[in-house]
Amino acid sequence: MTNTPVELDAVSKSFGQVEAVREVSLAIGKGEMFGLIGHNGAGKSTLFKLMLGLLPASAGRVRVGGVDAASAQFRQVRRRIGYLPETFVSYDNLSGLEVLRLFADLKGVPRAHCPELLERVGLAGAGARRLHTYSKGMRQRLGFAQVLLGDPELMFLDEPTNGLDPEGIAGFYVILRQARERGATIVITSHILAEIQHRVDRLLILDGGRVGALGTLAELRARHVLPSTIEVRLRPGQAALAAGLLAHLPGVVVTADAGADTGHASIACPAAQKAPVLALLAPALLEVAIHEPSLEDLFLGYGGKHARTH
């Protein structure tokens, strides 16, 4: 893979009169964990299929692994790609081990690697069971095992933790971290935004098929002005006084306990006002906790208001 395994240049995809993806330009670096989020119908699955070469672009160019995804040479690049669709479907009459061996044959990977992969994803004791006996989470683990066949240099994971329990989710991200340490590039979608916000390096918010926002979480917070929340506990009798002190600061809203004066107050303020707020309250402060806007807050601000169905 090149130092930029995924490159999209003004890529669009239409289905009749419907534009599912609109002029998306993007470059994903080697070893990057890249998040792709958006409402249902925002174009995420279509964008995945474009990057996998499963759909031709209506306009623009898609290059993966340094090769045009529309070219005949891309078949060789595909062998170095792992893909997990949102719903992993295979042959119910086969065992988990047989399914994995089938994918190993398709990828040209030795079958001898299959038992070890089943163990890595937590299915060591279920390899001989038929797929129709697998739970949703077990099927997802098996799908992840087939992604890992051959140690792919590039992974596309569509809602990969769907159906996994907390232990399974934790184990999944441990394996992804190990893959990144060996240089793999990972593109991941998830509706559980709290799960990925501290794990991705950068993310793209798709809004109606277009780029709604692109960058690190810190960059998106800086561009889209959302208030930070400061939770404080003040010395007895200081809550009302604090509200008065902060009244002159633009954009600062103080909410104090309405009943007995417990000294607790919640302060919403622009990022630029955090230092002045804390400086004014310092003499009365007993405890303080600062909460920055979450990825969910940013998502609702950027793309949540413009959901549409394709």
PyMOL commands that set and color helices and strands:
alter all, ss='L'
color gray80, all
select helices_A, chain A and resi 44-51+74-78+96-107+111-120+124-126+131-133+136-148+166-181+193-196+217-223+239-246+271-284+295-302+304-306
alter helices_A, ss='H'
color red, helices_A
select strands_A, chain A and resi 6-15+18-28+33-37+59-64+67-68+81-84+154-158+185-189+202-207+210-215+228-234+253-256+264-269+285-291
alter strands_A, ss='S'
color yellow, strands_A
deselect
rebuild
show_as cartoon
